[in-house]
Amino acid sequence: MTRNAIASVLVVLVLAAIAAAQGGSPLSYATDIEPIFTKECGDCHSADNPKKGLDLSQGHGFAALLDRPSQMEPPAVLVKAGDQAGSYLWTKLTHSQAKGKGMPRTMFSDRKLGEAELTIVGRWIGEGAKP
């Protein structure tokens, strides 16, 4: 095989990998999102005494988020399927909300989710926020 042929094969493989990563099977809350929220948000938003009434514990988070109003005034939709910018949760996770503090946060500081987690949550919302 010539160098050009090898280079062409490598380019095709890289492009296929990028396409697969971006457009693979749709994300689901139960498989892809719930583990992130349980780990990163569960300390404050769990079944015992969830802050702002938002229970993100296992088996409860999806129903608590999709098309539900926030507790801000005026209320905003927490997760608006297919619309990152219209989802209040997204503004909280990216620390871009107009009022209040970003999430998650510690007792002493704001802390963002990692880029990989933000990408997954954003993609999930954009794909229609499936269960």
Secondary structure, 3 states (H helix, E strand, C coil): CCHHHHHHHHHHHHHHHHHHHHHCCCCCHHHHHHHHHHHHHCCCCCCCCCHHHCCCCCCCHHHHHECCECCCCCCCECECCCCCCCCHHHHHHCCCCCCCCCCCECCCCECCCCHHHHHHHHHHHHCCCCC
